[in-house]
């Protein structure tokens, strides 16, 4: 005997003793797909709601895409190989936002990821520059069409998050997915035995939150402007500088009397003729090289078990990535400057001479404020990341 939907509803109602809203319980559709090659395929027992959603999707009325379970497994594997296994759900949502993902190509990237050799060769010198987007683009080509490359890259780069108590900054996930780099055990990323500290925009080198660095900052500024610390008779000298002068272990290790004397003598600050520009240039040079010594101490693991930002943070390469943007306003949408999240400079921080060389070549800039010491790609700001999240992909500033 054949039953239609109404017959089934009546039968169900007789058994249960009540009316049944057929559109809620027994609303089923049958969908048939006919292909240019191969036999037709009929799917039965599908709810009307699902059938309508499929029809809307096929008529290009939907945003984003479906992900098959087998394709999600590919995404999970990529997340696992990057070292950020728990980011698989974020990546699933990200990939669903793009209609033309080639999952066979993504599977190929996963298979080849451990054998990639695209980022490490860029660190062949002690200091240098690179374009990160160009490095990642061949990997993007494996699973996305050209028109989606930049938006996917930017949305991936904008991702920052926490793993337990550890902050993962902008760009770490992107490079861990699109190059041979992986989540680092000491620095942010690592490739083989090379540890990389990634700083996008204004990256903090020393935090003012611990060890009363705010007091150290006052002393650093005074030395940079006056050539020493003020004594009881109103004069300024470096004679009494020693480890007990400082609170921060970075300052204790990096800012010795000898180091400060060399910097002060090499970059004079002349206030005698009230030439503000000339005095400012000398002050800034002193600040840059003082902070360069703090970077050396930071990269070589000045010990401090009590402060996450200052403890045993040993790494080989400082990688500073350019970031400059404008938030959405009445004048237009969120935008960023050309080269944001692509232009990058790197420094091998193992020797002080190399850091000094990079400062002299304007590959890194430092600043000190109430939050600490920042080391960053010159002319970067901290706007672009939040703007990208707001805009879901940003336009270039003209």
Beta strands, then each sheet from edge to edge (+ up, - down):
strand 1: 28-33
strand 2: 41-47
strand 3: 127-131
strand 4: 161-163
strand 5: 166-168
strand 6: 182-183
strand 7: 189-191
strand 8: 194-200
strand 9: 202-207
strand 10: 229-230
strand 11: 236-237
strand 12: 317-321
strand 13: 325-326
strand 14: 335-336
strand 15: 343-348
strand 16: 365-369
strand 17: 372-376
strand 18: 395-396
sheet 1: 1+ 2-
sheet 2: 3+ 15- 12+ 8+ 7- 6+
sheet 3: 4+ 5-
sheet 4: 9+ 17- 16+
sheet 5: 10+ 11-
sheet 6: 13+ 14- 18-
end
